[in-house]
Amino acid sequence: METADLRKHEQEVYEVLLMHTVECATCRAEEDCTEAAQIRRALRVTRFVLRHAEDGTE
């Protein structure tokens, strides 16, 4: 995957997380939300892969 594609994917995952936290009653109540945790993990993985792609250490 190209670095530009990874950046776009990172932005998309981040936007999904933001929308989820706004729309989710559990998140708005500041309680543990499994779905938000899964989205955060996906964002961390995307950022990890992006960082290594930019460093050339894939």
All heavy atoms as TSV, in Angstrom:
chain	resi	resn	atom	element	x	y	z
A	1	MET	N	N	0.850	-1.179	0.000
A	1	MET	CA	C	0.000	0.000	0.000
A	1	MET	C	C	0.893	1.238	0.000
A	1	MET	O	O	1.867	1.298	0.732
A	1	MET	CB	C	-0.908	-0.042	1.228
A	1	MET	CG	C	-2.030	0.958	1.218
A	1	MET	SD	S	-3.136	0.806	2.655
A	1	MET	CE	C	-4.586	0.182	1.859
A	2	GLU	N	N	0.556	2.196	-0.811
A	2	GLU	CA	C	1.313	3.442	-0.911
A	2	GLU	C	C	1.140	4.271	0.374
A	2	GLU	O	O	0.122	4.188	1.045
A	2	GLU	CB	C	0.800	4.260	-2.094
A	2	GLU	CG	C	0.935	3.581	-3.424
A	2	GLU	CD	C	2.305	3.745	-4.017
A	2	GLU	OE1	O	2.967	4.755	-3.714
A	2	GLU	OE2	O	2.711	2.860	-4.762
A	3	THR	N	N	2.130	5.101	0.661
A	3	THR	CA	C	2.073	5.958	1.845
A	3	THR	C	C	0.860	6.886	1.791
A	3	THR	O	O	0.180	7.081	2.801
A	3	THR	CB	C	3.367	6.770	1.986
A	3	THR	OG1	O	4.475	5.868	2.047
A	3	THR	CG2	C	3.360	7.615	3.238
A	4	ALA	N	N	0.565	7.433	0.617
A	4	ALA	CA	C	-0.597	8.327	0.479
A	4	ALA	C	C	-1.888	7.570	0.779
A	4	ALA	O	O	-2.796	8.113	1.418
A	4	ALA	CB	C	-0.647	8.923	-0.919
A	5	ASP	N	N	-1.967	6.324	0.345
A	5	ASP	CA	C	-3.142	5.504	0.625
A	5	ASP	C	C	-3.263	5.225	2.121
A	5	ASP	O	O	-4.360	5.218	2.677
A	5	ASP	CB	C	-3.090	4.182	-0.143
A	5	ASP	CG	C	-3.212	4.362	-1.643
A	5	ASP	OD1	O	-3.811	5.374	-2.083
A	5	ASP	OD2	O	-2.709	3.495	-2.377
A	6	LEU	N	N	-2.119	4.984	2.762
A	6	LEU	CA	C	-2.125	4.744	4.207
A	6	LEU	C	C	-2.583	5.985	4.965
A	6	LEU	O	O	-3.331	5.881	5.933
A	6	LEU	CB	C	-0.733	4.318	4.684
A	6	LEU	CG	C	-0.312	2.903	4.340
A	6	LEU	CD1	C	1.175	2.709	4.640
A	6	LEU	CD2	C	-1.153	1.897	5.106
A	7	ARG	N	N	-2.121	7.164	4.532
A	7	ARG	CA	C	-2.550	8.411	5.186
A	7	ARG	C	C	-4.057	8.605	5.038
A	7	ARG	O	O	-4.738	9.000	5.983
A	7	ARG	CB	C	-1.814	9.611	4.587
A	7	ARG	CG	C	-0.447	9.809	5.151
A	7	ARG	CD	C	0.104	11.188	4.793
A	7	ARG	NE	N	1.538	11.089	4.723
A	7	ARG	CZ	C	2.242	11.059	3.611
A	7	ARG	NH1	N	1.653	11.165	2.443
A	7	ARG	NH2	N	3.549	10.948	3.638
A	8	LYS	N	N	-4.566	8.316	3.836
A	8	LYS	CA	C	-6.003	8.437	3.597
A	8	LYS	C	C	-6.767	7.442	4.476
A	8	LYS	O	O	-7.778	7.798	5.080
A	8	LYS	CB	C	-6.314	8.179	2.119
A	8	LYS	CG	C	-7.776	8.323	1.785
A	8	LYS	CD	C	-8.041	8.075	0.316
A	8	LYS	CE	C	-9.535	8.158	0.059
A	8	LYS	NZ	N	-9.887	7.715	-1.262
A	9	HIS	N	N	-6.257	6.229	4.564
A	9	HIS	CA	C	-6.902	5.214	5.399
A	9	HIS	C	C	-6.881	5.637	6.868
A	9	HIS	O	O	-7.872	5.482	7.583
A	9	HIS	CB	C	-6.207	3.862	5.221
A	9	HIS	CG	C	-6.814	2.770	6.031
A	9	HIS	ND1	N	-8.056	2.246	5.753
A	9	HIS	CD2	C	-6.369	2.104	7.114
A	9	HIS	CE1	C	-8.340	1.307	6.635
A	9	HIS	NE2	N	-7.336	1.206	7.460
A	10	GLU	N	N	-5.757	6.181	7.314
A	10	GLU	CA	C	-5.652	6.659	8.693
A	10	GLU	C	C	-6.725	7.715	8.972
A	10	GLU	O	O	-7.411	7.675	9.996
A	10	GLU	CB	C	-4.268	7.252	8.954
A	10	GLU	CG	C	-4.144	7.857	10.341
A	10	GLU	CD	C	-2.911	8.710	10.513
A	10	GLU	OE1	O	-2.334	9.170	9.510
A	10	GLU	OE2	O	-2.532	8.929	11.673
A	11	GLN	N	N	-6.885	8.657	8.060
A	11	GLN	CA	C	-7.886	9.710	8.222
A	11	GLN	C	C	-9.292	9.118	8.274
A	11	GLN	O	O	-10.115	9.523	9.088
A	11	GLN	CB	C	-7.772	10.741	7.095
A	11	GLN	CG	C	-8.731	11.898	7.227
A	11	GLN	CD	C	-8.480	12.744	8.466
A	11	GLN	OE1	O	-7.343	12.921	8.893
A	11	GLN	NE2	N	-9.536	13.266	9.047
A	12	GLU	N	N	-9.549	8.139	7.413
A	12	GLU	CA	C	-10.871	7.510	7.388
A	12	GLU	C	C	-11.174	6.778	8.695
A	12	GLU	O	O	-12.272	6.892	9.241
A	12	GLU	CB	C	-10.970	6.538	6.211
A	12	GLU	CG	C	-11.004	7.239	4.867
A	12	GLU	CD	C	-10.820	6.288	3.695
A	12	GLU	OE1	O	-10.468	5.099	3.910
A	12	GLU	OE2	O	-11.034	6.730	2.553
A	13	VAL	N	N	-10.189	6.040	9.211
A	13	VAL	CA	C	-10.389	5.315	10.472
A	13	VAL	C	C	-10.595	6.311	11.610
A	13	VAL	O	O	-11.461	6.114	12.479
A	13	VAL	CB	C	-9.210	4.366	10.770
A	13	VAL	CG1	C	-9.352	3.718	12.138
A	13	VAL	CG2	C	-9.109	3.287	9.693
A	14	TYR	N	N	-9.833	7.403	11.611
A	14	TYR	CA	C	-9.981	8.431	12.640
A	14	TYR	C	C	-11.382	9.042	12.596
A	14	TYR	O	O	-12.022	9.231	13.639
A	14	TYR	CB	C	-8.908	9.513	12.451
A	14	TYR	CG	C	-8.979	10.609	13.475
A	14	TYR	CD1	C	-8.625	10.380	14.795
A	14	TYR	CD2	C	-9.413	11.879	13.121
A	14	TYR	CE1	C	-8.697	11.381	15.741
A	14	TYR	CE2	C	-9.479	12.895	14.051
A	14	TYR	CZ	C	-9.122	12.644	15.363
A	14	TYR	OH	O	-9.200	13.643	16.294
A	15	GLU	N	N	-11.871	9.302	11.397
A	15	GLU	CA	C	-13.215	9.868	11.257
A	15	GLU	C	C	-14.289	8.880	11.720
A	15	GLU	O	O	-15.283	9.285	12.343
A	15	GLU	CB	C	-13.454	10.294	9.813
A	15	GLU	CG	C	-12.649	11.525	9.430
A	15	GLU	CD	C	-12.730	11.868	7.956
A	15	GLU	OE1	O	-13.559	11.275	7.228
A	15	GLU	OE2	O	-11.954	12.736	7.517
A	16	VAL	N	N	-14.088	7.598	11.456
A	16	VAL	CA	C	-15.019	6.575	11.939
A	16	VAL	C	C	-15.045	6.591	13.468
A	16	VAL	O	O	-16.111	6.533	14.089
A	16	VAL	CB	C	-14.640	5.177	11.403
A	16	VAL	CG1	C	-15.394	4.072	12.136
A	16	VAL	CG2	C	-14.897	5.086	9.913
A	17	LEU	N	N	-13.867	6.689	14.081
A	17	LEU	CA	C	-13.790	6.734	15.536
A	17	LEU	C	C	-14.516	7.963	16.085
A	17	LEU	O	O	-15.297	7.862	17.033
A	17	LEU	CB	C	-12.335	6.732	15.997
A	17	LEU	CG	C	-12.117	6.830	17.512
A	17	LEU	CD1	C	-12.754	5.663	18.237
A	17	LEU	CD2	C	-10.627	6.913	17.821
A	18	LEU	N	N	-14.284	9.114	15.475
A	18	LEU	CA	C	-14.951	10.333	15.938
A	18	LEU	C	C	-16.469	10.220	15.825
A	18	LEU	O	O	-17.192	10.556	16.763
A	18	LEU	CB	C	-14.462	11.542	15.141
A	18	LEU	CG	C	-13.064	12.034	15.441
A	18	LEU	CD1	C	-12.729	13.217	14.547
A	18	LEU	CD2	C	-12.907	12.399	16.888
A	19	MET	N	N	-16.934	9.755	14.671
A	19	MET	CA	C	-18.379	9.621	14.475
A	19	MET	C	C	-18.973	8.622	15.467
A	19	MET	O	O	-20.053	8.847	16.018
A	19	MET	CB	C	-18.700	9.193	13.047
A	19	MET	CG	C	-18.481	10.289	12.033
A	19	MET	SD	S	-19.413	11.811	12.391
A	19	MET	CE	C	-21.076	11.216	12.335
A	20	HIS	N	N	-18.256	7.533	15.698
A	20	HIS	CA	C	-18.756	6.534	16.637
A	20	HIS	C	C	-18.902	7.140	18.032
A	20	HIS	O	O	-19.933	6.967	18.680
A	20	HIS	CB	C	-17.836	5.310	16.695
A	20	HIS	CG	C	-18.258	4.344	17.754
A	20	HIS	ND1	N	-19.297	3.469	17.571
A	20	HIS	CD2	C	-17.831	4.179	19.022
A	20	HIS	CE1	C	-19.479	2.785	18.695
A	20	HIS	NE2	N	-18.595	3.200	19.580
A	21	THR	N	N	-17.880	7.851	18.486
A	21	THR	CA	C	-17.930	8.391	19.845
A	21	THR	C	C	-19.024	9.448	20.008
A	21	THR	O	O	-19.561	9.616	21.093
A	21	THR	CB	C	-16.572	8.970	20.280
A	21	THR	OG1	O	-16.160	9.969	19.354
A	21	THR	CG2	C	-15.512	7.880	20.356
A	22	VAL	N	N	-19.367	10.121	18.927
A	22	VAL	CA	C	-20.439	11.113	18.977
A	22	VAL	C	C	-21.813	10.427	19.005
A	22	VAL	O	O	-22.716	10.839	19.723
A	22	VAL	CB	C	-20.347	12.077	17.767
A	22	VAL	CG1	C	-21.598	12.914	17.617
A	22	VAL	CG2	C	-19.121	12.956	17.894
A	23	GLU	N	N	-21.940	9.357	18.235
A	23	GLU	CA	C	-23.236	8.700	18.085
A	23	GLU	C	C	-23.512	7.614	19.121
A	23	GLU	O	O	-24.664	7.233	19.324
A	23	GLU	CB	C	-23.340	8.093	16.681
A	23	GLU	CG	C	-23.320	9.150	15.594
A	23	GLU	CD	C	-23.273	8.564	14.193
A	23	GLU	OE1	O	-23.130	7.334	14.054
A	23	GLU	OE2	O	-23.388	9.351	13.237
A	24	CYS	N	N	-22.500	7.103	19.783
A	24	CYS	CA	C	-22.639	5.973	20.704
A	24	CYS	C	C	-23.022	6.450	22.106
A	24	CYS	O	O	-22.295	7.229	22.728
A	24	CYS	CB	C	-21.330	5.191	20.748
A	24	CYS	SG	S	-21.308	3.847	21.942
A	25	ALA	N	N	-24.136	5.956	22.603
A	25	ALA	CA	C	-24.599	6.338	23.945
A	25	ALA	C	C	-23.604	5.889	25.010
A	25	ALA	O	O	-23.374	6.606	25.997
A	25	ALA	CB	C	-25.969	5.737	24.214
A	26	THR	N	N	-23.003	4.742	24.822
A	26	THR	CA	C	-22.022	4.227	25.784
A	26	THR	C	C	-20.815	5.152	25.843
A	26	THR	O	O	-20.343	5.487	26.936
A	26	THR	CB	C	-21.595	2.795	25.401
A	26	THR	OG1	O	-22.762	1.970	25.315
A	26	THR	CG2	C	-20.632	2.209	26.406
A	27	CYS	N	N	-20.324	5.564	24.695
A	27	CYS	CA	C	-19.177	6.481	24.663
A	27	CYS	C	C	-19.531	7.836	25.261
A	27	CYS	O	O	-18.737	8.408	26.012
A	27	CYS	CB	C	-18.684	6.657	23.227
A	27	CYS	SG	S	-17.858	5.206	22.550
A	28	ARG	N	N	-20.703	8.331	24.936
A	28	ARG	CA	C	-21.115	9.637	25.477
A	28	ARG	C	C	-21.246	9.587	26.990
A	28	ARG	O	O	-21.020	10.584	27.668
A	28	ARG	CB	C	-22.424	10.087	24.838
A	28	ARG	CG	C	-22.250	10.566	23.409
A	28	ARG	CD	C	-23.470	11.314	22.897
A	28	ARG	NE	N	-24.734	10.674	23.199
A	28	ARG	CZ	C	-25.372	9.796	22.417
A	28	ARG	NH1	N	-24.847	9.437	21.267
A	28	ARG	NH2	N	-26.537	9.284	22.777
A	29	ALA	N	N	-21.582	8.408	27.522
A	29	ALA	CA	C	-21.679	8.241	28.975
A	29	ALA	C	C	-20.309	7.970	29.602
A	29	ALA	O	O	-20.206	7.768	30.813
A	29	ALA	CB	C	-22.629	7.105	29.306
A	30	GLU	N	N	-19.272	7.983	28.764
A	30	GLU	CA	C	-17.889	7.735	29.185
A	30	GLU	C	C	-17.728	6.374	29.850
A	30	GLU	O	O	-16.965	6.202	30.797
A	30	GLU	CB	C	-17.386	8.868	30.078
A	30	GLU	CG	C	-17.323	10.197	29.351
A	30	GLU	CD	C	-16.754	11.312	30.196
A	30	GLU	OE1	O	-16.264	11.066	31.306
A	30	GLU	OE2	O	-16.802	12.466	29.719
A	31	GLU	N	N	-18.442	5.372	29.311
A	31	GLU	CA	C	-18.323	4.010	29.778
A	31	GLU	C	C	-17.479	3.228	28.773
A	31	GLU	O	O	-17.218	3.690	27.665
A	31	GLU	CB	C	-19.717	3.386	29.915
A	31	GLU	CG	C	-20.571	4.087	30.958
A	31	GLU	CD	C	-22.000	3.567	31.000
A	31	GLU	OE1	O	-22.310	2.593	30.286
A	31	GLU	OE2	O	-22.796	4.144	31.741
A	32	ASP	N	N	-17.058	2.020	29.162
A	32	ASP	CA	C	-16.265	1.182	28.265
A	32	ASP	C	C	-17.108	0.741	27.082
A	32	ASP	O	O	-18.208	0.232	27.247
A	32	ASP	CB	C	-15.742	-0.051	29.004
A	32	ASP	CG	C	-14.674	0.294	30.024
A	32	ASP	OD1	O	-14.028	1.347	29.866
A	32	ASP	OD2	O	-14.484	-0.495	30.967
A	33	CYS	N	N	-16.575	0.927	25.901
A	33	CYS	CA	C	-17.268	0.565	24.667
A	33	CYS	C	C	-16.354	-0.343	23.846
A	33	CYS	O	O	-15.265	0.074	23.427
A	33	CYS	CB	C	-17.629	1.814	23.864
A	33	CYS	SG	S	-18.390	1.435	22.268
A	34	THR	N	N	-16.799	-1.563	23.630
A	34	THR	CA	C	-16.011	-2.538	22.883
A	34	THR	C	C	-15.761	-2.086	21.455
A	34	THR	O	O	-14.652	-2.218	20.927
A	34	THR	CB	C	-16.728	-3.904	22.879
A	34	THR	OG1	O	-16.950	-4.298	24.230
A	34	THR	CG2	C	-15.916	-4.951	22.173
A	35	GLU	N	N	-16.773	-1.532	20.819
A	35	GLU	CA	C	-16.630	-1.104	19.428
A	35	GLU	C	C	-15.616	0.034	19.302
A	35	GLU	O	O	-14.770	0.025	18.406
A	35	GLU	CB	C	-17.976	-0.675	18.856
A	35	GLU	CG	C	-17.934	-0.461	17.364
A	35	GLU	CD	C	-19.314	-0.218	16.766
A	35	GLU	OE1	O	-20.324	-0.445	17.445
A	35	GLU	OE2	O	-19.348	0.203	15.597
A	36	ALA	N	N	-15.661	0.985	20.216
A	36	ALA	CA	C	-14.690	2.087	20.184
A	36	ALA	C	C	-13.281	1.559	20.407
A	36	ALA	O	O	-12.333	2.013	19.762
A	36	ALA	CB	C	-15.039	3.139	21.225
A	37	ALA	N	N	-13.139	0.580	21.284
A	37	ALA	CA	C	-11.824	-0.017	21.537
A	37	ALA	C	C	-11.292	-0.682	20.272
A	37	ALA	O	O	-10.107	-0.570	19.948
A	37	ALA	CB	C	-11.909	-1.028	22.678
A	38	GLN	N	N	-12.152	-1.362	19.538
A	38	GLN	CA	C	-11.739	-2.012	18.295
A	38	GLN	C	C	-11.315	-0.974	17.251
A	38	GLN	O	O	-10.324	-1.170	16.543
A	38	GLN	CB	C	-12.870	-2.877	17.744
A	38	GLN	CG	C	-13.151	-4.093	18.594
A	38	GLN	CD	C	-14.392	-4.844	18.142
A	38	GLN	OE1	O	-15.280	-4.274	17.501
A	38	GLN	NE2	N	-14.462	-6.114	18.490
A	39	ILE	N	N	-12.046	0.109	17.171
A	39	ILE	CA	C	-11.701	1.162	16.205
A	39	ILE	C	C	-10.370	1.809	16.594
A	39	ILE	O	O	-9.528	2.084	15.732
A	39	ILE	CB	C	-12.822	2.210	16.094
A	39	ILE	CG1	C	-14.120	1.562	15.625
A	39	ILE	CG2	C	-12.418	3.332	15.133
A	39	ILE	CD1	C	-15.347	2.442	15.769
A	40	ARG	N	N	-10.162	2.045	17.887
A	40	ARG	CA	C	-8.888	2.621	18.346
A	40	ARG	C	C	-7.715	1.698	18.018
A	40	ARG	O	O	-6.650	2.160	17.600
A	40	ARG	CB	C	-8.930	2.917	19.847
A	40	ARG	CG	C	-9.700	4.165	20.200
A	40	ARG	CD	C	-9.488	4.580	21.649
A	40	ARG	NE	N	-9.871	3.563	22.600
A	40	ARG	CZ	C	-11.109	3.407	23.091
A	40	ARG	NH1	N	-12.073	4.220	22.710
A	40	ARG	NH2	N	-11.373	2.450	23.951
A	41	ARG	N	N	-7.924	0.379	18.199
A	41	ARG	CA	C	-6.867	-0.574	17.840
A	41	ARG	C	C	-6.562	-0.501	16.343
A	41	ARG	O	O	-5.399	-0.515	15.936
A	41	ARG	CB	C	-7.266	-1.996	18.232
A	41	ARG	CG	C	-6.990	-2.311	19.688
A	41	ARG	CD	C	-7.103	-3.796	19.972
A	41	ARG	NE	N	-8.450	-4.318	19.792
A	41	ARG	CZ	C	-9.414	-4.276	20.697
A	41	ARG	NH1	N	-9.189	-3.727	21.880
A	41	ARG	NH2	N	-10.604	-4.779	20.450
A	42	ALA	N	N	-7.597	-0.418	15.521
A	42	ALA	CA	C	-7.403	-0.313	14.073
A	42	ALA	C	C	-6.628	0.958	13.733
A	42	ALA	O	O	-5.753	0.949	12.859
A	42	ALA	CB	C	-8.745	-0.331	13.349
A	43	LEU	N	N	-6.921	2.037	14.422
A	43	LEU	CA	C	-6.212	3.297	14.187
A	43	LEU	C	C	-4.744	3.168	14.590
A	43	LEU	O	O	-3.853	3.612	13.861
A	43	LEU	CB	C	-6.887	4.442	14.951
A	43	LEU	CG	C	-6.301	5.828	14.750
A	43	LEU	CD1	C	-6.339	6.233	13.278
A	43	LEU	CD2	C	-7.065	6.840	15.598
A	44	ARG	N	N	-4.475	2.527	15.737
A	44	ARG	CA	C	-3.084	2.333	16.169
A	44	ARG	C	C	-2.310	1.477	15.173
A	44	ARG	O	O	-1.158	1.776	14.853
A	44	ARG	CB	C	-3.034	1.696	17.561
A	44	ARG	CG	C	-3.243	2.676	18.684
A	44	ARG	CD	C	-2.852	2.107	20.035
A	44	ARG	NE	N	-3.545	0.870	20.367
A	44	ARG	CZ	C	-4.725	0.783	20.982
A	44	ARG	NH1	N	-5.366	1.883	21.325
A	44	ARG	NH2	N	-5.262	-0.381	21.253
A	45	VAL	N	N	-2.927	0.417	14.676
A	45	VAL	CA	C	-2.265	-0.442	13.695
A	45	VAL	C	C	-1.979	0.340	12.417
A	45	VAL	O	O	-0.880	0.254	11.860
A	45	VAL	CB	C	-3.115	-1.700	13.396
A	45	VAL	CG1	C	-2.601	-2.438	12.180
A	45	VAL	CG2	C	-3.151	-2.617	14.598
A	46	THR	N	N	-2.954	1.107	11.972
A	46	THR	CA	C	-2.766	1.907	10.760
A	46	THR	C	C	-1.618	2.888	10.948
A	46	THR	O	O	-0.766	3.044	10.066
A	46	THR	CB	C	-4.060	2.669	10.405
A	46	THR	OG1	O	-5.109	1.721	10.206
A	46	THR	CG2	C	-3.886	3.518	9.164
A	47	ARG	N	N	-1.564	3.544	12.085
A	47	ARG	CA	C	-0.486	4.508	12.346
A	47	ARG	C	C	0.867	3.809	12.449
A	47	ARG	O	O	1.883	4.339	11.998
A	47	ARG	CB	C	-0.784	5.309	13.605
A	47	ARG	CG	C	-1.891	6.311	13.365
A	47	ARG	CD	C	-2.257	7.082	14.595
A	47	ARG	NE	N	-3.215	8.134	14.251
A	47	ARG	CZ	C	-3.892	8.821	15.139
A	47	ARG	NH1	N	-3.734	8.598	16.434
A	47	ARG	NH2	N	-4.739	9.755	14.752
A	48	PHE	N	N	0.892	2.616	13.035
A	48	PHE	CA	C	2.124	1.840	13.130
A	48	PHE	C	C	2.648	1.500	11.737
A	48	PHE	O	O	3.821	1.707	11.427
A	48	PHE	CB	C	1.868	0.558	13.941
A	48	PHE	CG	C	3.052	-0.355	14.023
A	48	PHE	CD1	C	4.040	-0.139	14.960
A	48	PHE	CD2	C	3.169	-1.437	13.165
A	48	PHE	CE1	C	5.140	-0.981	15.038
A	48	PHE	CE2	C	4.256	-2.289	13.235
A	48	PHE	CZ	C	5.244	-2.062	14.177
A	49	VAL	N	N	1.760	0.993	10.892
A	49	VAL	CA	C	2.149	0.629	9.528
A	49	VAL	C	C	2.584	1.875	8.758
A	49	VAL	O	O	3.595	1.851	8.045
A	49	VAL	CB	C	0.988	-0.095	8.806
A	49	VAL	CG1	C	1.290	-0.286	7.327
A	49	VAL	CG2	C	0.702	-1.433	9.471
A	50	LEU	N	N	1.857	2.967	8.899
A	50	LEU	CA	C	2.206	4.217	8.212
A	50	LEU	C	C	3.575	4.713	8.651
A	50	LEU	O	O	4.408	5.084	7.818
A	50	LEU	CB	C	1.142	5.280	8.483
A	50	LEU	CG	C	1.392	6.660	7.896
A	50	LEU	CD1	C	1.499	6.589	6.377
A	50	LEU	CD2	C	0.281	7.619	8.299
A	51	ARG	N	N	3.830	4.691	9.945
A	51	ARG	CA	C	5.118	5.160	10.466
A	51	ARG	C	C	6.275	4.331	9.882
A	51	ARG	O	O	7.286	4.869	9.457
A	51	ARG	CB	C	5.116	5.090	11.993
A	51	ARG	CG	C	6.320	5.687	12.647
A	51	ARG	CD	C	6.176	5.858	14.162
A	51	ARG	NE	N	5.569	4.723	14.843
A	51	ARG	CZ	C	4.344	4.718	15.403
A	51	ARG	NH1	N	3.597	5.797	15.366
A	51	ARG	NH2	N	3.878	3.654	16.005
A	52	HIS	N	N	6.098	3.025	9.834
A	52	HIS	CA	C	7.149	2.170	9.297
A	52	HIS	C	C	7.295	2.327	7.787
A	52	HIS	O	O	8.395	2.222	7.256
A	52	HIS	CB	C	6.917	0.716	9.691
A	52	HIS	CG	C	7.225	0.473	11.129
A	52	HIS	ND1	N	8.503	0.324	11.594
A	52	HIS	CD2	C	6.411	0.393	12.210
A	52	HIS	CE1	C	8.476	0.153	12.898
A	52	HIS	NE2	N	7.234	0.193	13.312
A	53	ALA	N	N	6.194	2.576	7.100
A	53	ALA	CA	C	6.255	2.811	5.655
A	53	ALA	C	C	7.008	4.104	5.356
A	53	ALA	O	O	7.808	4.170	4.419
A	53	ALA	CB	C	4.854	2.865	5.060
A	54	GLU	N	N	6.775	5.125	6.171
A	54	GLU	CA	C	7.456	6.408	5.971
A	54	GLU	C	C	8.941	6.306	6.312
A	54	GLU	O	O	9.769	6.948	5.688
A	54	GLU	CB	C	6.796	7.495	6.812
A	54	GLU	CG	C	5.443	7.888	6.308
A	54	GLU	CD	C	4.717	8.900	7.197
A	54	GLU	OE1	O	5.038	9.001	8.398
A	54	GLU	OE2	O	3.827	9.561	6.668
A	55	ASP	N	N	9.256	5.476	7.298
A	55	ASP	CA	C	10.660	5.277	7.695
A	55	ASP	C	C	11.398	4.333	6.749
A	55	ASP	O	O	12.609	4.230	6.811
A	55	ASP	CB	C	10.756	4.693	9.108
A	55	ASP	CG	C	10.297	5.661	10.182
A	55	ASP	OD1	O	10.168	6.855	9.874
A	55	ASP	OD2	O	10.049	5.209	11.315
A	56	GLY	N	N	10.628	3.600	5.949
A	56	GLY	CA	C	11.225	2.609	5.070
A	56	GLY	C	C	11.609	1.342	5.785
A	56	GLY	O	O	12.447	0.576	5.326
A	57	THR	N	N	10.993	1.109	6.947
A	57	THR	CA	C	11.310	-0.087	7.756
A	57	THR	C	C	10.162	-1.083	7.756
A	57	THR	O	O	9.870	-1.683	8.767
A	57	THR	CB	C	11.647	0.303	9.206
A	57	THR	OG1	O	10.511	0.999	9.755
A	57	THR	CG2	C	12.879	1.160	9.281
A	58	GLU	N	N	9.524	-1.242	6.634
A	58	GLU	CA	C	8.360	-2.139	6.548
A	58	GLU	C	C	8.701	-3.529	6.942
A	58	GLU	O	O	9.570	-4.191	6.667
A	58	GLU	CB	C	7.778	-2.124	5.136
A	58	GLU	CG	C	7.211	-0.765	4.812
A	58	GLU	CD	C	6.632	-0.754	3.403
A	58	GLU	OE1	O	6.144	-1.780	2.916
A	58	GLU	OE2	O	6.662	0.310	2.804
